[in-house]
Amino acid sequence: MFLKLKVLASIAVFAFSLSGSGCFFKKFGSSEKYNVLGIVTHEKGAYSPVEVGSLRLSSEEVIDRKNFSGTKTTFLWGLFSYTDY
């Protein structure tokens, strides 16, 4: 019982330190860029080139679009990219 309580307390302290330090979820100014530990990054109005080693999926490949928002979402530190431009 004491071991479970100790493990739960350690997890709670670790989660609080991540969220308190700001590296868990960040919103950067007016660029509307969100970053969750680098696992998921979402940027509105990016229109920036996709990284060289990234596997890219564009919204026009999925459905026929006429108005693009310019958002770019990357997963797993840029390994997979989804763009809407």
KOLKEGU-688147 format. One record per residue: residue number from 1; x, y, z of N, C-alpha, C, O, CB in turn. Coordinates in steps of 0.1 Angstrom, whole numbers. Glycine has a CB too. Example, Ala and Ser with C-alpha at 12.3 -4.5 7.8 and 13.67 -1.06 7.14 Angstrom:
KOLKEGU-688147
<site pos="1" n_east="132" n_north="-57" n_up="78" ca_east="123" ca_north="-45" ca_up="78" c_east="132" c_north="-33" c_up="78" o_east="142" o_north="-33" o_up="85" cb_east="113" cb_north="-45" cb_up="90"/>
<site pos="2" n_east="128" n_north="-22" n_up="71" ca_east="137" ca_north="-11" ca_up="71" c_east="129" c_north="0" c_up="79" o_east="134" o_north="11" o_up="80" cb_east="141" cb_north="-6" cb_up="57"/>
This chain:
KOLKEGU-688147
<site pos="1" n_east="8" n_north="-12" n_up="0" ca_east="0" ca_north="0" ca_up="0" c_east="9" c_north="13" c_up="0" o_east="6" o_north="22" o_up="-7" cb_east="-9" cb_north="0" cb_up="12"/>
<site pos="2" n_east="19" n_north="12" n_up="8" ca_east="28" ca_north="24" ca_up="9" c_east="36" c_north="26" c_up="-4" o_east="38" o_north="38" o_up="-8" cb_east="38" cb_north="22" cb_up="21"/>
<site pos="3" n_east="39" n_north="15" n_up="-11" ca_east="46" ca_north="16" ca_up="-23" c_east="37" c_north="22" c_up="-34" o_east="42" o_north="31" o_up="-42" cb_east="51" cb_north="2" cb_up="-28"/>
<site pos="4" n_east="25" n_north="19" n_up="-35" ca_east="15" ca_north="24" ca_up="-44" c_east="14" c_north="39" c_up="-42" o_east="14" o_north="47" o_up="-51" cb_east="2" cb_north="18" cb_up="-43"/>
<site pos="5" n_east="13" n_north="43" n_up="-30" ca_east="11" ca_north="58" ca_up="-26" c_east="24" c_north="65" c_up="-30" o_east="23" o_north="77" o_up="-35" cb_east="9" cb_north="59" cb_up="-11"/>
<site pos="6" n_east="35" n_north="59" n_up="-28" ca_east="48" ca_north="66" ca_up="-32" c_east="49" c_north="67" c_up="-47" o_east="54" o_north="78" o_up="-52" cb_east="60" cb_north="57" cb_up="-26"/>
<site pos="7" n_east="45" n_north="57" n_up="-54" ca_east="46" ca_north="58" ca_up="-69" c_east="36" c_north="68" c_up="-74" o_east="40" o_north="76" o_up="-83" cb_east="43" cb_north="44" cb_up="-75"/>
<site pos="8" n_east="24" n_north="68" n_up="-69" ca_east="14" ca_north="78" ca_up="-73" c_east="19" c_north="93" c_up="-70" o_east="16" o_north="102" o_up="-78" cb_east="1" cb_north="76" cb_up="-66"/>
<site pos="9" n_east="25" n_north="95" n_up="-59" ca_east="30" ca_north="108" ca_up="-55" c_east="41" c_north="112" c_up="-64" o_east="42" o_north="124" o_up="-68" cb_east="35" cb_north="108" cb_up="-40"/>
<site pos="10" n_east="50" n_north="103" n_up="-68" ca_east="61" ca_north="106" ca_up="-77" c_east="55" c_north="109" c_up="-91" o_east="60" o_north="119" o_up="-97" cb_east="70" cb_north="94" cb_up="-78"/>
<site pos="11" n_east="45" n_north="102" n_up="-96" ca_east="39" ca_north="106" ca_up="-109" c_east="33" c_north="119" c_up="-108" o_east="34" o_north="127" o_up="-118" cb_east="29" cb_north="95" cb_up="-112"/>
<site pos="12" n_east="26" n_north="122" n_up="-97" ca_east="19" ca_north="135" ca_up="-96" c_east="29" c_north="147" c_up="-96" o_east="27" o_north="157" o_up="-102" cb_east="11" cb_north="136" cb_up="-83"/>
<site pos="13" n_east="40" n_north="145" n_up="-89" ca_east="51" ca_north="155" ca_up="-88" c_east="57" c_north="157" c_up="-102" o_east="60" o_north="168" o_up="-106" cb_east="62" cb_north="152" cb_up="-78"/>
<site pos="14" n_east="60" n_north="146" n_up="-109" ca_east="65" ca_north="147" ca_up="-122" c_east="56" c_north="154" c_up="-132" o_east="60" o_north="163" o_up="-140" cb_east="68" cb_north="133" cb_up="-128"/>
<site pos="15" n_east="43" n_north="151" n_up="-132" ca_east="33" ca_north="157" ca_up="-141" c_east="32" c_north="172" c_up="-138" o_east="31" o_north="180" o_up="-147" cb_east="20" cb_north="150" cb_up="-140"/>
<site pos="16" n_east="32" n_north="175" n_up="-125" ca_east="31" ca_north="189" ca_up="-121" c_east="43" c_north="197" c_up="-125" o_east="42" o_north="209" o_up="-130" cb_east="29" cb_north="191" cb_up="-106"/>
<site pos="17" n_east="55" n_north="191" n_up="-124" ca_east="67" ca_north="198" ca_up="-128" c_east="68" c_north="200" c_up="-143" o_east="73" o_north="210" o_up="-148" cb_east="80" cb_north="190" cb_up="-124"/>
<site pos="18" n_east="62" n_north="191" n_up="-151" ca_east="62" ca_north="192" ca_up="-166" c_east="52" c_north="204" c_up="-169" o_east="56" o_north="212" o_up="-178" cb_east="57" cb_north="180" cb_up="-172"/>
<site pos="19" n_east="41" n_north="204" n_up="-163" ca_east="31" ca_north="214" ca_up="-167" c_east="35" c_north="228" c_up="-162" o_east="32" o_north="238" o_up="-168" cb_east="17" cb_north="210" cb_up="-162"/>
<site pos="20" n_east="42" n_north="228" n_up="-150" ca_east="46" ca_north="241" ca_up="-145" c_east="58" c_north="247" c_up="-152" o_east="59" o_north="259" o_up="-152" cb_east="49" cb_north="239" cb_up="-130"/>
<site pos="21" n_east="66" n_north="239" n_up="-158" ca_east="78" ca_north="244" ca_up="-165" c_east="75" c_north="250" c_up="-178" o_east="83" o_north="257" o_up="-184" cb_east="88" cb_north="233" cb_up="-166"/>
<site pos="22" n_east="63" n_north="246" n_up="-184" ca_east="59" ca_north="252" ca_up="-197" c_east="63" c_north="243" c_up="-208" o_east="60" o_north="247" o_up="-220" cb_east="65" cb_north="265" cb_up="-198"/>
<site pos="23" n_east="70" n_north="232" n_up="-206" ca_east="74" ca_north="224" ca_up="-218" c_east="64" c_north="214" c_up="-222" o_east="65" o_north="207" o_up="-232" cb_east="87" cb_north="217" cb_up="-215"/>
<site pos="24" n_east="53" n_north="213" n_up="-214" ca_east="43" ca_north="203" ca_up="-217" c_east="34" c_north="208" c_up="-228" o_east="31" o_north="200" o_up="-237" cb_east="35" cb_north="199" cb_up="-204"/>
<site pos="25" n_east="29" n_north="220" n_up="-227" ca_east="20" ca_north="226" ca_up="-237" c_east="23" c_north="241" c_up="-238" o_east="22" o_north="248" o_up="-228" cb_east="5" cb_north="223" cb_up="-233"/>
<site pos="26" n_east="27" n_north="245" n_up="-250" ca_east="31" ca_north="259" ca_up="-252" c_east="22" c_north="265" c_up="-263" o_east="19" o_north="258" o_up="-273" cb_east="45" cb_north="260" cb_up="-255"/>
<site pos="27" n_east="19" n_north="277" n_up="-261" ca_east="12" ca_north="285" ca_up="-271" c_east="21" c_north="297" c_up="-274" o_east="24" o_north="305" o_up="-264" cb_east="-2" cb_north="289" cb_up="-268"/>
<site pos="28" n_east="26" n_north="299" n_up="-286" ca_east="36" ca_north="309" ca_up="-289" c_east="29" c_north="321" c_up="-295" o_east="25" o_north="321" o_up="-307" cb_east="47" cb_north="304" cb_up="-298"/>
<site pos="29" n_east="27" n_north="332" n_up="-288" ca_east="23" ca_north="345" ca_up="-292" c_east="12" c_north="345" c_up="-303" o_east="2" o_north="337" o_up="-302" cb_east="34" cb_north="352" cb_up="-298"/>
<site pos="30" n_east="13" n_north="353" n_up="-313" ca_east="3" ca_north="355" ca_up="-323" c_east="4" c_north="345" c_up="-334" o_east="-5" o_north="344" o_up="-343" cb_east="4" cb_north="369" cb_up="-329"/>
<site pos="31" n_east="15" n_north="337" n_up="-335" ca_east="16" ca_north="327" ca_up="-346" c_east="7" c_north="315" c_up="-344" o_east="6" o_north="307" o_up="-353" cb_east="31" cb_north="322" cb_up="-346"/>
<site pos="32" n_east="0" n_north="314" n_up="-332" ca_east="-9" ca_north="303" ca_up="-330" c_east="-2" c_north="289" c_up="-332" o_east="-7" o_north="281" o_up="-339" cb_east="-21" cb_north="304" cb_up="-339"/>
<site pos="33" n_east="9" n_north="288" n_up="-326" ca_east="16" ca_north="275" ca_up="-327" c_east="15" c_north="268" c_up="-313" o_east="18" o_north="273" o_up="-303" cb_east="31" cb_north="277" cb_up="-330"/>
<site pos="34" n_east="11" n_north="255" n_up="-314" ca_east="10" ca_north="247" ca_up="-302" c_east="20" c_north="235" c_up="-303" o_east="22" o_north="230" o_up="-313" cb_east="-5" cb_north="241" cb_up="-301"/>
<site pos="35" n_east="25" n_north="232" n_up="-291" ca_east="35" ca_north="222" ca_up="-291" c_east="33" c_north="213" c_up="-278" o_east="33" o_north="219" o_up="-267" cb_east="50" cb_north="227" cb_up="-291"/>
<site pos="36" n_east="31" n_north="200" n_up="-279" ca_east="29" ca_north="191" ca_up="-268" c_east="41" c_north="182" c_up="-268" o_east="41" o_north="171" o_up="-274" cb_east="16" cb_north="184" cb_up="-269"/>
<site pos="37" n_east="51" n_north="186" n_up="-260" ca_east="63" ca_north="178" ca_up="-258" c_east="70" c_north="174" c_up="-271" o_east="78" o_north="164" o_up="-271" cb_east="60" cb_north="165" cb_up="-250"/>
<site pos="38" n_east="67" n_north="181" n_up="-282" ca_east="73" ca_north="177" ca_up="-295" c_east="66" c_north="166" c_up="-302" o_east="69" o_north="163" o_up="-314" cb_east="87" cb_north="174" cb_up="-293"/>
<site pos="39" n_east="57" n_north="159" n_up="-295" ca_east="50" ca_north="148" ca_up="-301" c_east="40" c_north="152" c_up="-311" o_east="39" o_north="147" o_up="-322" cb_east="43" cb_north="139" cb_up="-290"/>
<site pos="40" n_east="33" n_north="163" n_up="-308" ca_east="23" ca_north="169" ca_up="-317" c_east="26" c_north="184" c_up="-317" o_east="27" o_north="191" o_up="-307" cb_east="9" cb_north="167" cb_up="-313"/>
<site pos="41" n_east="28" n_north="190" n_up="-329" ca_east="30" ca_north="204" ca_up="-331" c_east="20" c_north="209" c_up="-341" o_east="19" o_north="203" o_up="-352" cb_east="44" cb_north="208" cb_up="-335"/>
<site pos="42" n_east="12" n_north="219" n_up="-338" ca_east="2" ca_north="224" ca_up="-347" c_east="5" c_north="239" c_up="-349" o_east="6" o_north="247" o_up="-339" cb_east="-12" cb_north="222" cb_up="-342"/>
<site pos="43" n_east="5" n_north="244" n_up="-362" ca_east="8" ca_north="258" ca_up="-365" c_east="-2" c_north="263" c_up="-375" o_east="-3" o_north="257" o_up="-386" cb_east="22" cb_north="260" cb_up="-370"/>
<site pos="44" n_east="-9" n_north="274" n_up="-371" ca_east="-19" ca_north="279" ca_up="-380" c_east="-12" c_north="289" c_up="-389" o_east="-3" o_north="297" o_up="-385" cb_east="-30" cb_north="286" cb_up="-373"/>
<site pos="45" n_east="-16" n_north="290" n_up="-402" ca_east="-11" ca_north="299" ca_up="-412" c_east="4" c_north="298" c_up="-414" o_east="11" o_north="308" o_up="-416" cb_east="-13" cb_north="313" cb_up="-407"/>
<site pos="46" n_east="9" n_north="286" n_up="-414" ca_east="23" ca_north="283" ca_up="-415" c_east="29" c_north="285" c_up="-429" o_east="38" o_north="293" o_up="-431" cb_east="26" cb_north="269" cb_up="-411"/>
<site pos="47" n_east="23" n_north="279" n_up="-439" ca_east="28" ca_north="279" ca_up="-453" c_east="43" c_north="278" c_up="-453" o_east="49" o_north="283" o_up="-462" cb_east="23" cb_north="292" cb_up="-459"/>
<site pos="48" n_east="49" n_north="270" n_up="-445" ca_east="63" ca_north="268" ca_up="-444" c_east="66" c_north="254" c_up="-451" o_east="58" o_north="245" o_up="-451" cb_east="69" cb_north="268" cb_up="-430"/>
<site pos="49" n_east="78" n_north="253" n_up="-457" ca_east="82" ca_north="240" ca_up="-463" c_east="82" c_north="229" c_up="-453" o_east="86" o_north="231" o_up="-441" cb_east="95" cb_north="241" cb_up="-470"/>
<site pos="50" n_east="79" n_north="217" n_up="-457" ca_east="80" ca_north="205" ca_up="-449" c_east="94" c_north="200" c_up="-448" o_east="102" o_north="201" o_up="-457" cb_east="70" cb_north="194" cb_up="-454"/>
<site pos="51" n_east="98" n_north="195" n_up="-436" ca_east="112" ca_north="190" ca_up="-434" c_east="115" c_north="179" c_up="-444" o_east="106" o_north="172" o_up="-449" cb_east="113" cb_north="185" cb_up="-420"/>
<site pos="52" n_east="128" n_north="178" n_up="-447" ca_east="132" ca_north="169" ca_up="-457" c_east="129" c_north="154" c_up="-454" o_east="125" o_north="147" o_up="-462" cb_east="147" cb_north="170" cb_up="-460"/>
<site pos="53" n_east="131" n_north="150" n_up="-442" ca_east="129" ca_north="136" ca_up="-438" c_east="115" c_north="132" c_up="-433" o_east="113" o_north="122" o_up="-428" cb_east="139" cb_north="132" cb_up="-427"/>
<site pos="54" n_east="106" n_north="141" n_up="-435" ca_east="92" ca_north="139" ca_up="-430" c_east="84" c_north="132" c_up="-440" o_east="85" o_north="134" o_up="-452" cb_east="86" cb_north="152" cb_up="-426"/>
<site pos="55" n_east="75" n_north="124" n_up="-436" ca_east="65" ca_north="117" ca_up="-444" c_east="53" c_north="127" c_up="-445" o_east="46" o_north="129" o_up="-434" cb_east="61" cb_north="103" cb_up="-439"/>
<site pos="56" n_east="49" n_north="132" n_up="-457" ca_east="40" ca_north="143" ca_up="-458" c_east="26" c_north="138" c_up="-463" o_east="26" o_north="129" o_up="-472" cb_east="45" cb_north="154" cb_up="-466"/>
<site pos="57" n_east="16" n_north="143" n_up="-457" ca_east="2" ca_north="140" ca_up="-462" c_east="-4" c_north="154" c_up="-464" o_east="-5" o_north="162" o_up="-454" cb_east="-6" cb_north="131" cb_up="-453"/>
<site pos="58" n_east="-9" n_north="157" n_up="-475" ca_east="-15" ca_north="170" ca_up="-478" c_east="-31" c_north="169" c_up="-478" o_east="-36" o_north="158" o_up="-481" cb_east="-11" cb_north="176" cb_up="-491"/>
<site pos="59" n_east="-38" n_north="179" n_up="-474" ca_east="-52" ca_north="178" ca_up="-473" c_east="-59" c_north="176" c_up="-487" o_east="-69" o_north="170" o_up="-488" cb_east="-58" cb_north="190" cb_up="-467"/>
<site pos="60" n_east="-52" n_north="181" n_up="-497" ca_east="-58" ca_north="180" ca_up="-511" c_east="-56" c_north="165" c_up="-516" o_east="-63" o_north="162" o_up="-525" cb_east="-51" cb_north="189" cb_up="-521"/>
<site pos="61" n_east="-48" n_north="157" n_up="-509" ca_east="-47" ca_north="143" ca_up="-513" c_east="-58" c_north="135" c_up="-507" o_east="-62" o_north="125" o_up="-512" cb_east="-34" cb_north="138" cb_up="-508"/>
<site pos="62" n_east="-64" n_north="141" n_up="-496" ca_east="-74" ca_north="134" ca_up="-488" c_east="-88" c_north="137" c_up="-494" o_east="-96" o_north="128" o_up="-498" cb_east="-74" cb_north="137" cb_up="-474"/>
<site pos="63" n_east="-91" n_north="150" n_up="-495" ca_east="-104" ca_north="155" ca_up="-501" c_east="-101" c_north="166" c_up="-510" o_east="-91" o_north="173" o_up="-510" cb_east="-114" cb_north="159" cb_up="-490"/>
<site pos="64" n_east="-111" n_north="169" n_up="-519" ca_east="-109" ca_north="180" ca_up="-529" c_east="-113" c_north="193" c_up="-521" o_east="-124" o_north="195" o_up="-516" cb_east="-119" cb_north="178" cb_up="-541"/>
<site pos="65" n_east="-103" n_north="202" n_up="-521" ca_east="-104" ca_north="215" ca_up="-513" c_east="-102" c_north="226" c_up="-523" o_east="-94" o_north="225" o_up="-532" cb_east="-95" cb_north="215" cb_up="-501"/>
<site pos="66" n_east="-109" n_north="238" n_up="-520" ca_east="-106" ca_north="250" ca_up="-527" c_east="-101" c_north="261" c_up="-518" o_east="-93" o_north="270" o_up="-523" cb_east="-119" cb_north="254" cb_up="-534"/>
<site pos="67" n_east="-104" n_north="261" n_up="-506" ca_east="-99" ca_north="271" ca_up="-497" c_east="-90" c_north="264" c_up="-486" o_east="-95" o_north="256" o_up="-478" cb_east="-111" cb_north="279" cb_up="-490"/>
<site pos="68" n_east="-78" n_north="268" n_up="-486" ca_east="-68" ca_north="262" ca_up="-477" c_east="-65" c_north="271" c_up="-465" o_east="-65" o_north="283" o_up="-467" cb_east="-55" cb_north="259" cb_up="-485"/>
<site pos="69" n_east="-63" n_north="265" n_up="-454" ca_east="-61" ca_north="273" ca_up="-442" c_east="-47" c_north="276" c_up="-439" o_east="-43" o_north="285" o_up="-431" cb_east="-68" cb_north="266" cb_up="-430"/>
<site pos="70" n_east="-38" n_north="268" n_up="-444" ca_east="-23" ca_north="270" ca_up="-442" c_east="-18" c_north="264" c_up="-429" o_east="-7" o_north="267" o_up="-425" cb_east="-20" cb_north="284" cb_up="-442"/>
<site pos="71" n_east="-26" n_north="255" n_up="-423" ca_east="-21" ca_north="248" ca_up="-411" c_east="-12" c_north="237" c_up="-414" o_east="-13" o_north="230" o_up="-424" cb_east="-33" cb_north="243" cb_up="-403"/>
<site pos="72" n_east="-3" n_north="235" n_up="-405" ca_east="7" ca_north="224" ca_up="-406" c_east="7" c_north="217" c_up="-392" o_east="9" o_north="223" o_up="-382" cb_east="21" cb_north="229" cb_up="-410"/>
<site pos="73" n_east="5" n_north="204" n_up="-392" ca_east="6" ca_north="196" ca_up="-380" c_east="16" c_north="185" c_up="-382" o_east="16" o_north="178" o_up="-392" cb_east="-8" cb_north="190" cb_up="-377"/>
<site pos="74" n_east="25" n_north="184" n_up="-372" ca_east="36" ca_north="174" ca_up="-373" c_east="34" c_north="165" c_up="-361" o_east="30" o_north="169" o_up="-350" cb_east="50" cb_north="180" cb_up="-373"/>
<site pos="75" n_east="38" n_north="152" n_up="-363" ca_east="37" ca_north="142" ca_up="-352" c_east="51" c_north="136" c_up="-350" o_east="59" o_north="135" o_up="-360" cb_east="27" cb_north="131" cb_up="-356"/>
<site pos="76" n_east="54" n_north="132" n_up="-338" ca_east="66" ca_north="125" ca_up="-335" c_east="79" c_north="133" c_up="-340" o_east="87" o_north="128" o_up="-347" cb_east="66" cb_north="111" cb_up="-341"/>
<site pos="77" n_east="80" n_north="145" n_up="-335" ca_east="91" ca_north="154" ca_up="-338" c_east="94" c_north="156" c_up="-353" o_east="105" o_north="157" o_up="-357" cb_east="103" cb_north="148" cb_up="-331"/>
<site pos="78" n_east="83" n_north="157" n_up="-361" ca_east="85" ca_north="159" ca_up="-375" c_east="86" c_north="147" c_up="-384" o_east="88" o_north="149" o_up="-396" cb_east="96" cb_north="168" cb_up="-377"/>
<site pos="79" n_east="84" n_north="135" n_up="-378" ca_east="85" ca_north="123" ca_up="-387" c_east="73" c_north="123" c_up="-396" o_east="75" o_north="119" o_up="-408" cb_east="85" cb_north="111" cb_up="-378"/>
<site pos="80" n_east="61" n_north="126" n_up="-392" ca_east="49" ca_north="127" ca_up="-400" c_east="44" c_north="141" c_up="-400" o_east="43" o_north="148" o_up="-390" cb_east="38" cb_north="117" cb_up="-395"/>
<site pos="81" n_east="40" n_north="146" n_up="-412" ca_east="35" ca_north="160" ca_up="-414" c_east="22" c_north="159" c_up="-421" o_east="20" o_north="152" o_up="-431" cb_east="45" cb_north="169" cb_up="-421"/>
<site pos="82" n_east="12" n_north="167" n_up="-416" ca_east="-1" ca_north="169" ca_up="-423" c_east="-2" c_north="184" c_up="-426" o_east="-2" o_north="192" o_up="-417" cb_east="-13" cb_north="164" cb_up="-415"/>
<site pos="83" n_east="-4" n_north="188" n_up="-439" ca_east="-5" ca_north="202" ca_up="-443" c_east="-18" c_north="205" c_up="-449" o_east="-23" o_north="196" o_up="-456" cb_east="7" cb_north="205" cb_up="-452"/>
<site pos="84" n_east="-22" n_north="217" n_up="-448" ca_east="-34" ca_north="221" ca_up="-454" c_east="-31" c_north="233" c_up="-463" o_east="-37" o_north="244" o_up="-461" cb_east="-45" cb_north="225" cb_up="-444"/>
<site pos="85" n_east="-22" n_north="231" n_up="-472" ca_east="-18" ca_north="241" ca_up="-482" c_east="-12" c_north="235" c_up="-494" o_east="-8" o_north="242" o_up="-504" cb_east="-9" cb_north="252" cb_up="-476"/>
